[in-house]
Amino acid sequence: MRWLWLGLLLCACSGSSDNEVDGSVMGFSLDARDAVFLVHNGRQVVVISSQDNTCRKLATGTMGGEIRLLEMYLWNAASNPQTALVEGTYEVADNGSTALESQAYLGVGPGCSNFGRWFAASAGRVILLHAGATEPGERSQVAFRLAYGDEVLAGHADAAYCEVPQTGEVLCVNDGVP
């Protein structure tokens, strides 16, 4: 297990803009073509997408066709605002048991306007290797290992900042509802 984490950290720290997700949930895997991070409803969200141009498509609500998304919500309960993130390990939790918490969802659907299914991670960690500022041109890097029952998704992402409305509905952004 320790070697897996070390491998993920080395890949994520390599400076590459490649994104990778290994594993599957209920038979659904994710070809990680793009990654962005955004602020929505008081939390930062890293979105890994099976489609290119994710930011433009999220901002305009034009993501169509078969889509798979991995959305990792990160917040720092010890800071105000909670979106002021620090590099560290964010535990999958939503109960105040740790200052650095996260939630993660794998989504599978035919497009944003009629999204299909969301699968919530039951345990795991998201390691924030670099916390980018929430402004154009910034990047955040994460490595993760997420459990969905007995199934696991693991990988890394180099996500560019994406400016979308910080409140209200953004199509394809889960908002914590599995």
DRENGU-606177 format. One record per residue: chain; x, z, y of N, C-alpha, C in turn; residue number from 1. Coordinates in nm, 4 decimals, always signed. Each point is the difference from the previous one (the first is absolute). Layout:
BEGIN
chaine|n_x|n_z|n_y|ca_x|ca_z|ca_y|c_x|c_z|c_y|num
A|X|Z|Y|X|Z|Y|X|Z|Y|NUM
...
***
This chain:
BEGIN
chaine|n_x|n_z|n_y|ca_x|ca_z|ca_y|c_x|c_z|c_y|num
A|+0.0829|+0.0000|-0.1191|-0.0829|+0.0000|+0.1191|+0.0876|+0.0000|+0.1258|1
A|+0.1066|+0.0812|-0.0027|+0.0872|+0.0082|+0.1163|+0.0621|-0.1366|+0.0292|2
A|+0.0336|-0.0784|-0.1046|+0.0610|-0.1314|+0.0189|-0.0969|-0.0973|+0.0636|3
A|-0.1294|+0.0128|-0.0332|-0.1007|-0.0866|+0.0618|-0.0052|+0.0238|+0.1507|4
A|-0.0022|+0.1275|+0.0419|-0.0044|+0.0322|+0.1433|+0.1255|-0.0496|+0.0697|5
A|+0.1154|+0.0192|-0.0640|+0.1242|-0.0462|+0.0593|-0.0025|-0.1519|+0.0165|6
A|-0.0479|-0.0709|-0.1014|-0.0112|-0.1456|+0.0094|-0.0923|-0.0436|+0.1123|7
A|-0.1142|+0.0678|+0.0127|-0.0929|-0.0336|+0.1082|+0.0630|+0.0232|+0.1365|8
A|+0.0692|+0.1115|+0.0151|+0.0640|+0.0294|+0.1283|+0.1082|-0.1011|+0.0331|9
A|+0.0806|-0.0368|-0.0989|+0.1046|-0.0986|+0.0249|-0.0583|-0.1341|+0.0405|10
A|-0.1056|-0.0432|-0.0665|-0.0641|-0.1276|+0.0355|-0.0575|+0.0066|+0.1400|11
A|-0.0669|+0.1098|+0.0323|-0.0659|+0.0118|+0.1297|+0.1008|+0.0137|+0.1129|12
A|+0.1170|+0.0571|-0.0273|+0.1012|+0.0194|+0.1036|+0.0915|-0.1205|+0.0154|13
A|-0.0168|-0.1001|-0.0785|+0.0933|-0.1115|-0.0016|-0.0089|-0.0887|+0.1232|14
A|-0.0989|+0.0205|+0.0844|-0.0150|-0.0818|+0.1188|-0.0807|-0.1260|-0.0250|15
A|-0.0409|-0.0233|-0.1209|-0.0776|-0.1182|-0.0338|-0.1425|+0.0153|+0.0512|16
A|-0.0610|-0.1119|+0.0369|-0.1402|+0.0054|+0.0413|-0.0928|-0.0271|-0.1174|17
A|+0.0566|-0.0024|-0.1203|-0.0810|-0.0216|-0.1194|-0.0900|+0.1195|-0.0256|18
A|-0.1142|-0.0266|-0.0582|-0.0963|+0.1027|-0.0384|-0.0221|-0.0154|-0.1489|19
A|-0.0200|+0.1122|-0.0678|-0.0176|-0.0064|-0.1440|-0.0956|+0.1086|-0.0454|20
A|-0.0906|-0.0372|-0.0905|-0.0908|+0.0942|-0.0646|+0.0031|-0.0306|-0.1494|21
A|+0.0415|+0.0978|-0.0790|+0.0026|-0.0136|-0.1447|-0.1123|+0.0833|-0.0590|22
A|-0.0581|-0.0475|-0.1101|-0.1058|+0.0716|-0.0694|-0.1348|-0.0634|+0.0253|23
A|-0.1030|+0.0609|-0.0601|-0.1364|-0.0493|+0.0190|-0.0982|+0.1163|-0.0121|24
A|-0.1178|-0.0217|+0.0532|-0.1093|+0.0974|-0.0067|-0.1226|-0.0736|-0.0527|25
A|-0.0528|+0.0450|-0.1123|-0.1174|-0.0616|-0.0620|+0.0199|-0.1511|-0.0188|26
A|+0.1250|-0.0383|-0.0295|+0.0317|-0.1400|-0.0218|+0.0317|-0.0785|+0.1266|27
A|-0.0078|+0.0623|+0.1165|+0.0279|-0.0671|+0.1270|+0.1414|+0.0328|+0.0463|28
A|+0.0817|-0.1029|+0.0185|+0.1334|+0.0175|+0.0560|-0.0014|-0.0564|+0.1426|29
A|+0.1119|+0.0132|+0.0701|+0.0064|-0.0450|+0.1382|+0.1283|-0.0776|+0.0222|30
A|-0.0127|-0.1278|+0.0369|+0.1128|-0.0814|+0.0422|+0.0206|+0.0287|+0.1486|31
A|+0.1010|+0.0783|+0.0328|+0.0212|+0.0489|+0.1369|+0.0619|-0.1085|+0.0872|32
A|-0.0828|-0.0747|+0.0695|+0.0480|-0.1102|+0.0848|+0.0281|+0.0437|+0.1425|33
A|-0.0661|+0.1064|+0.0474|+0.0130|+0.0416|+0.1396|-0.0264|+0.1492|+0.0095|34
A|+0.0546|+0.0639|+0.1040|-0.0252|+0.1424|+0.0238|-0.0032|+0.0259|+0.1503|35
A|-0.0964|+0.0808|+0.0416|-0.0127|+0.0406|+0.1400|-0.0292|+0.1493|+0.0047|36
A|+0.0213|+0.0603|+0.1186|-0.0484|+0.1360|+0.0213|-0.0776|+0.0026|+0.1297|37
A|-0.0975|+0.0877|+0.0044|-0.0899|+0.0079|+0.1140|-0.0481|+0.1430|+0.0154|38
A|-0.0651|+0.0275|+0.1118|-0.0617|+0.1302|+0.0233|-0.1500|-0.0220|-0.0009|39
A|-0.0711|+0.0820|-0.0798|-0.1453|-0.0113|-0.0060|-0.0613|+0.1361|-0.0312|40
A|-0.0952|+0.0393|+0.0795|-0.0723|+0.1270|-0.0156|+0.0940|+0.1194|-0.0176|41
A|+0.1041|+0.0064|+0.0840|+0.0884|+0.1155|+0.0047|+0.1068|+0.0061|-0.1066|42
A|+0.0193|-0.1082|-0.0749|+0.1028|-0.0019|-0.1041|+0.0735|-0.1328|+0.0048|43
A|+0.1263|+0.0044|-0.0419|+0.0712|-0.1264|-0.0165|-0.0312|-0.0532|-0.1382|44
A|-0.0093|-0.1303|-0.0099|-0.0338|-0.0655|-0.1253|+0.1032|-0.1097|-0.0261|45
A|+0.0617|+0.0045|-0.1179|+0.0853|-0.1091|-0.0456|-0.0862|-0.0847|-0.0923|46
A|-0.0094|-0.1293|+0.0299|-0.0818|-0.0923|-0.0787|+0.0917|-0.1044|-0.0628|47
A|-0.0015|-0.0061|-0.1326|+0.0720|-0.1038|-0.0724|-0.1060|-0.0975|-0.0509|48
A|+0.0198|-0.1285|+0.0287|-0.1031|-0.1007|-0.0243|+0.0477|-0.1105|-0.0929|49
A|-0.0944|-0.0569|-0.0722|+0.0279|-0.1169|-0.0843|-0.0053|-0.1291|+0.0807|50
A|-0.0271|+0.0081|+0.1293|-0.0074|-0.1183|+0.0845|+0.1043|+0.0066|+0.1100|51
A|+0.0358|-0.1159|+0.0545|+0.0904|-0.0084|+0.1139|-0.0786|+0.0216|+0.1287|52
A|+0.0699|+0.0231|+0.1103|-0.0600|+0.0150|+0.1334|-0.1053|+0.1102|+0.0042|53
A|+0.0297|+0.1112|-0.0641|-0.0961|+0.1092|-0.0122|-0.0432|+0.0551|+0.1346|54
A|+0.0924|+0.0182|+0.0924|-0.0367|+0.0581|+0.1295|-0.1036|-0.0867|+0.0714|55
A|+0.0280|-0.1277|+0.0112|-0.0949|-0.0902|+0.0687|-0.1359|+0.0032|-0.0687|56
A|+0.0012|-0.0013|-0.1331|-0.1259|-0.0011|-0.0740|-0.0767|+0.1311|+0.0148|57
A|+0.0703|+0.1142|+0.0029|-0.0683|+0.1285|+0.0218|-0.0562|+0.0078|+0.1421|58
A|+0.0792|-0.0449|+0.0974|-0.0424|+0.0076|+0.1400|-0.1206|-0.0886|+0.0287|59
A|-0.0116|-0.1119|-0.0710|-0.1098|-0.0924|+0.0251|-0.1108|+0.0071|-0.1051|60
A|+0.0217|+0.0790|-0.1062|-0.1004|+0.0110|-0.1065|-0.0166|-0.1281|-0.0783|61
A|+0.1081|-0.0773|-0.0142|-0.0103|-0.1309|-0.0645|+0.0687|-0.0063|-0.1359|62
A|+0.0198|+0.1119|-0.0642|+0.0638|-0.0010|-0.1316|-0.1034|-0.0453|-0.1016|63
A|+0.0210|-0.1155|-0.0589|-0.0949|-0.0546|-0.0957|+0.0661|-0.0298|-0.1323|64
A|-0.0803|-0.0402|-0.0951|+0.0536|-0.0283|-0.1324|+0.0326|+0.1283|-0.0738|65
A|+0.0465|-0.0130|-0.1230|+0.0360|+0.1175|-0.0799|+0.1112|+0.0775|+0.0695|66
A|-0.0206|+0.1288|+0.0182|+0.0992|+0.0827|+0.0678|+0.0199|+0.1304|-0.0755|67
A|+0.1220|+0.0462|+0.0020|+0.0345|+0.1320|-0.0534|+0.0828|+0.0706|+0.1051|68
A|-0.0366|+0.1249|+0.0256|+0.0670|+0.0794|+0.1018|+0.0367|+0.1363|-0.0562|69
A|+0.1171|+0.0486|+0.0359|+0.0367|+0.1387|-0.0245|+0.0104|+0.0645|+0.1369|70
A|-0.0852|+0.0985|+0.0255|-0.0023|+0.0680|+0.1287|+0.0433|+0.1443|-0.0201|71
A|+0.1059|+0.0391|+0.0730|+0.0534|+0.1353|-0.0080|-0.0148|+0.0658|+0.1369|72
A|-0.0870|+0.1007|+0.0069|-0.0260|+0.0744|+0.1227|+0.0984|+0.1154|+0.0067|73
A|+0.0677|+0.0159|+0.1136|+0.0981|+0.1059|+0.0182|-0.0352|+0.0812|+0.1237|74
A|+0.0116|+0.1335|-0.0100|-0.0182|+0.0832|+0.1180|+0.0838|+0.1252|-0.0109|75
A|+0.0352|+0.0518|+0.1179|+0.0822|+0.1189|+0.0123|-0.0879|+0.1106|+0.0558|76
A|-0.0500|+0.0863|-0.0869|-0.0913|+0.1066|+0.0412|+0.0662|+0.0999|+0.0943|77
A|+0.1335|+0.0015|+0.0047|+0.0723|+0.0953|+0.0845|+0.0227|-0.0530|+0.1414|78
A|-0.0419|-0.1226|+0.0300|+0.0242|-0.0538|+0.1343|-0.1317|-0.0372|+0.0671|79
A|+0.0079|-0.0124|+0.1313|-0.1145|-0.0443|+0.0787|+0.0508|-0.1090|+0.0930|80
A|-0.0385|-0.1257|-0.0183|-0.0987|-0.0490|-0.0952|+0.0581|-0.0074|-0.1412|81
A|-0.0891|-0.0047|-0.0980|+0.0425|-0.0048|-0.1390|+0.0660|-0.1332|-0.0362|82
A|-0.0106|-0.0982|+0.0883|+0.0635|-0.1297|-0.0251|+0.1479|+0.0008|+0.0371|83
A|+0.0508|+0.1110|+0.0597|+0.1427|+0.0111|+0.0296|+0.0707|+0.0349|-0.1306|84
A|+0.0458|-0.1034|-0.0693|+0.0557|+0.0194|-0.1336|+0.1494|+0.0270|+0.0048|85
A|+0.0472|+0.0697|-0.1015|+0.1419|+0.0252|-0.0187|+0.0395|-0.0573|-0.1351|86
A|+0.1261|-0.0378|-0.0127|+0.0474|-0.0456|-0.1293|-0.0093|+0.1162|-0.0981|87
A|-0.0478|-0.0285|-0.1199|-0.0142|+0.1032|-0.1009|-0.0952|-0.0442|-0.1095|88
A|-0.0341|+0.0940|-0.0873|-0.0863|-0.0271|-0.1143|-0.1421|+0.0450|+0.0296|89
A|-0.0938|-0.0913|-0.0083|-0.1415|+0.0247|+0.0248|-0.0702|+0.0085|-0.1353|90
A|-0.0559|+0.1156|-0.0288|-0.0685|+0.0234|-0.1274|-0.1425|-0.0540|+0.0069|91
A|-0.0477|-0.0596|-0.1081|-0.1399|-0.0430|-0.0070|-0.0838|+0.1269|-0.0086|92
A|-0.0661|+0.0320|+0.1092|-0.0831|+0.1205|+0.0109|-0.0844|-0.0138|+0.1255|93
A|-0.1034|+0.0767|+0.0087|-0.0838|+0.0026|+0.1204|-0.0600|+0.1393|+0.0125|94
A|+0.0830|+0.1005|-0.0295|-0.0543|+0.1351|-0.0044|+0.0815|+0.1002|+0.0796|95
A|+0.0937|-0.0464|+0.0818|+0.0806|+0.0901|+0.0804|+0.1072|+0.0731|-0.0786|96
A|+0.0265|-0.0417|-0.1237|+0.0985|+0.0689|-0.0826|+0.1438|-0.0306|+0.0428|97
A|+0.0192|-0.1025|+0.0801|+0.1325|-0.0371|+0.0485|-0.0152|-0.0625|+0.1380|98
A|+0.1021|+0.0089|+0.0822|-0.0086|-0.0556|+0.1355|+0.0006|-0.1521|-0.0010|99
A|+0.0733|-0.0604|-0.0945|+0.0089|-0.1455|-0.0078|-0.0896|-0.0464|-0.1137|100
A|-0.1153|-0.0556|+0.0363|-0.0993|-0.0392|-0.1001|-0.0267|-0.1495|+0.0055|101
A|-0.0557|-0.0500|-0.1101|-0.0382|-0.1407|-0.0058|-0.1187|-0.0174|-0.0930|102
A|-0.0607|-0.1141|+0.0123|-0.1003|-0.0495|-0.0930|+0.0378|-0.1456|-0.0253|103
A|-0.0306|-0.0504|-0.1179|+0.0340|-0.1394|-0.0310|-0.1146|-0.0634|-0.0770|104
A|-0.0268|-0.1261|+0.0313|-0.1094|-0.0749|-0.0620|+0.0483|-0.1407|-0.0344|105
A|-0.0343|-0.0458|-0.1193|+0.0184|-0.1396|-0.0361|-0.1365|-0.0655|+0.0114|106
A|-0.0067|-0.1069|+0.0781|-0.1251|-0.0727|+0.0187|+0.0088|-0.1394|-0.0583|107
A|-0.1074|-0.0425|-0.0622|-0.0085|-0.1329|-0.0612|-0.1333|-0.0598|+0.0414|108
A|+0.0035|-0.1197|+0.0594|-0.1256|-0.0593|+0.0408|+0.0097|-0.1460|+0.0368|109
A|-0.1165|-0.0615|+0.0256|-0.0055|-0.1417|+0.0325|+0.0171|-0.0289|+0.1494|110
A|+0.0375|+0.0970|+0.0798|+0.0172|-0.0186|+0.1439|-0.0474|+0.1232|+0.0725|111
A|+0.0329|+0.0097|+0.1272|-0.0313|+0.1213|+0.0757|-0.1489|+0.0204|+0.0259|112
A|-0.0742|-0.1063|+0.0187|-0.1404|+0.0169|+0.0361|-0.0842|+0.0523|-0.1158|113
A|+0.0460|-0.0185|-0.1226|-0.0745|+0.0462|-0.1173|+0.0999|+0.0587|-0.0996|114
A|+0.0681|+0.1083|+0.0436|+0.1095|+0.0518|-0.0816|-0.0534|+0.0576|-0.1295|115
A|+0.0782|-0.0136|-0.1054|-0.0398|+0.0389|-0.1352|+0.0169|+0.1467|-0.0314|116
A|+0.1109|+0.0368|-0.0654|+0.0188|+0.1345|-0.0519|+0.1232|+0.0657|+0.0601|117
A|-0.0080|+0.1330|+0.0156|+0.1132|+0.0810|+0.0439|+0.0303|+0.1009|-0.1091|118
A|+0.1285|+0.0175|-0.0294|+0.0452|+0.0999|-0.0965|+0.0858|+0.1004|+0.0754|119
A|-0.0354|+0.1287|-0.0058|+0.0730|+0.1052|+0.0705|+0.1092|+0.0584|-0.0894|120
A|+0.1196|+0.0166|+0.0558|+0.1091|+0.0645|-0.0733|-0.0349|+0.1468|-0.0197|121
A|+0.0273|+0.0508|-0.1195|-0.0293|+0.1402|-0.0300|+0.1195|+0.0908|+0.0251|122
A|+0.1184|-0.0558|+0.0068|+0.1220|+0.0770|+0.0244|+0.1096|-0.0969|+0.0407|123
A|+0.1113|+0.0555|+0.0462|+0.1143|-0.0838|+0.0307|+0.0656|+0.0374|+0.1306|124
A|+0.0954|-0.0849|+0.0368|+0.0783|+0.0225|+0.1215|+0.0254|-0.1320|+0.0712|125
A|+0.0047|+0.0095|+0.1319|+0.0443|-0.1107|+0.0839|+0.1175|+0.0542|+0.0795|126
A|+0.1151|-0.0625|-0.0142|+0.1179|+0.0439|+0.0740|+0.0143|-0.0902|+0.1213|127
A|-0.0105|+0.0586|+0.1185|+0.0180|-0.0743|+0.1246|+0.1491|+0.0023|+0.0319|128
A|+0.0646|-0.1144|-0.0213|+0.1445|-0.0119|+0.0204|+0.0343|-0.0252|+0.1456|129
A|-0.0880|-0.0706|+0.0692|+0.0178|-0.0262|+0.1436|-0.1370|-0.0031|+0.0644|130
A|-0.0186|+0.0832|+0.1009|-0.1271|+0.0057|+0.0730|+0.0127|-0.0831|+0.1266|131
A|-0.0584|-0.1171|-0.0016|+0.0033|-0.0857|+0.1175|-0.0987|+0.0470|+0.1057|132
A|+0.0323|-0.0267|+0.1265|-0.0922|+0.0311|+0.1089|-0.1198|-0.0940|-0.0081|133
A|-0.1132|+0.0444|+0.0504|-0.1216|-0.0815|-0.0043|-0.0031|-0.0943|+0.1202|134
A|+0.0876|-0.0990|-0.0048|+0.0058|-0.1020|+0.1039|+0.0545|-0.1293|-0.0602|135
A|-0.0318|-0.1136|+0.0612|+0.0422|-0.1288|-0.0551|+0.1499|-0.0058|-0.0278|136
A|+0.0333|-0.0637|-0.1122|+0.1395|-0.0164|-0.0384|+0.0563|+0.1127|-0.0846|137
A|-0.0716|+0.1115|-0.0109|+0.0478|+0.1140|-0.0784|-0.0300|-0.0181|-0.1474|138
A|+0.0782|+0.0654|-0.0853|-0.0169|-0.0074|-0.1446|+0.0070|+0.1406|-0.0578|139
A|-0.0729|+0.0210|-0.1090|+0.0084|+0.1230|-0.0795|+0.0331|-0.0391|-0.1431|140
A|+0.0808|+0.0820|-0.0658|+0.0334|-0.0258|-0.1398|-0.0468|+0.1169|-0.0856|141
A|-0.0610|-0.0329|-0.1146|-0.0472|+0.1007|-0.0946|+0.0413|-0.0373|-0.1417|142
A|+0.0123|+0.1036|-0.0828|+0.0111|-0.0147|-0.1452|-0.1114|+0.0877|-0.0555|143
A|-0.0570|-0.0355|-0.1133|-0.1146|+0.0752|-0.0493|-0.0092|-0.0034|-0.1515|144
A|-0.0648|+0.1016|-0.0510|-0.0379|+0.0095|-0.1413|-0.1353|+0.0690|+0.0001|145
A|-0.1029|-0.0738|-0.0394|-0.1385|+0.0466|+0.0093|-0.0656|-0.0038|-0.1373|146
A|-0.0675|+0.1075|-0.0364|-0.0692|+0.0085|-0.1284|-0.1489|-0.0225|+0.0201|147
A|-0.0537|-0.0831|-0.0845|-0.1442|-0.0265|-0.0061|-0.0412|+0.0384|-0.1411|148
A|-0.0193|+0.1302|-0.0224|-0.0194|+0.0482|-0.1360|+0.1292|-0.0189|-0.0761|149
A|-0.0036|-0.0727|-0.1118|+0.1188|-0.0251|-0.0811|+0.0779|-0.1234|+0.0452|150
A|-0.0509|-0.0731|+0.0968|+0.0651|-0.1222|+0.0470|+0.0779|+0.0284|+0.1282|151
A|+0.1090|-0.0739|+0.0212|+0.0897|+0.0268|+0.1120|+0.0291|-0.1285|+0.0768|152
A|+0.0013|+0.0105|+0.1318|+0.0526|-0.1043|+0.0877|+0.1237|+0.0579|+0.0671|153
A|+0.1093|-0.0728|-0.0022|+0.1235|+0.0443|+0.0639|+0.0616|-0.1191|+0.0714|154
A|+0.0719|+0.0278|+0.1069|+0.0648|-0.1084|+0.0717|+0.0511|+0.0422|+0.1350|155
A|+0.0139|-0.0981|+0.0877|+0.0499|+0.0238|+0.1348|-0.0552|-0.1076|+0.0934|156
A|+0.0033|+0.0304|+0.1291|-0.0476|-0.0967|+0.0994|+0.0757|+0.0171|+0.1306|157
A|+0.0176|-0.1105|+0.0683|+0.0563|-0.0065|+0.1340|-0.1124|-0.0564|+0.0865|158
A|-0.0692|+0.0881|+0.0707|-0.1247|-0.0362|+0.0682|+0.0198|-0.0153|+0.1505|159
A|-0.0511|-0.1093|+0.0553|+0.0032|-0.0246|+0.1444|-0.1225|+0.0648|+0.0650|160
A|+0.0154|+0.0472|+0.1238|-0.1132|+0.0607|+0.0713|-0.1060|-0.1062|+0.0276|161
A|-0.1256|+0.0376|-0.0184|-0.1138|-0.0880|+0.0235|-0.0978|+0.0718|+0.0928|162
A|-0.0293|-0.0613|+0.1119|-0.0913|+0.0612|+0.0964|-0.1435|-0.0426|-0.0311|163
A|-0.0812|+0.0969|-0.0393|-0.1428|-0.0180|-0.0248|-0.0721|+0.1131|+0.0718|164
A|-0.1323|-0.0081|+0.0164|-0.0716|+0.1121|+0.0619|+0.0264|+0.1295|-0.0759|165
A|+0.0331|+0.1069|+0.0724|+0.0352|+0.1263|-0.0646|-0.1212|+0.0781|-0.0495|166
A|-0.1184|-0.0355|+0.0442|-0.1226|+0.0635|-0.0488|-0.1024|-0.1084|-0.0287|167
A|-0.1055|+0.0386|-0.0696|-0.1036|-0.0958|-0.0351|+0.0386|-0.0773|-0.1246|168
A|-0.0821|-0.0977|-0.0330|+0.0222|-0.0753|-0.1229|+0.1053|-0.1075|+0.0181|169
A|+0.0919|-0.0045|-0.0946|+0.0944|-0.1103|-0.0135|-0.0210|-0.0511|-0.1414|170
A|-0.0449|-0.1241|-0.0111|-0.0293|-0.0545|-0.1323|+0.1215|+0.0086|-0.0900|171
A|-0.0208|+0.0384|-0.1233|+0.1023|+0.0174|-0.1035|+0.0802|+0.1290|+0.0137|172
A|-0.0260|+0.0825|+0.1006|+0.0643|+0.1310|+0.0086|-0.0990|+0.0996|-0.0590|173
A|+0.0429|+0.0704|-0.1033|-0.0862|+0.0810|-0.0856|-0.0669|+0.1166|+0.0708|174
A|+0.0671|+0.0687|+0.0907|-0.0509|+0.1192|+0.0675|-0.0277|+0.1149|-0.0957|175
A|+0.0685|+0.0017|-0.1144|-0.0094|+0.1138|-0.0910|-0.1239|+0.0051|-0.0869|176
A|-0.0657|-0.1121|-0.0203|-0.1210|-0.0014|-0.0838|+0.0292|-0.0832|-0.1250|177
A|+0.0206|+0.0666|-0.1172|+0.0303|-0.0768|-0.1204|-0.1200|-0.0789|-0.0501|178
***
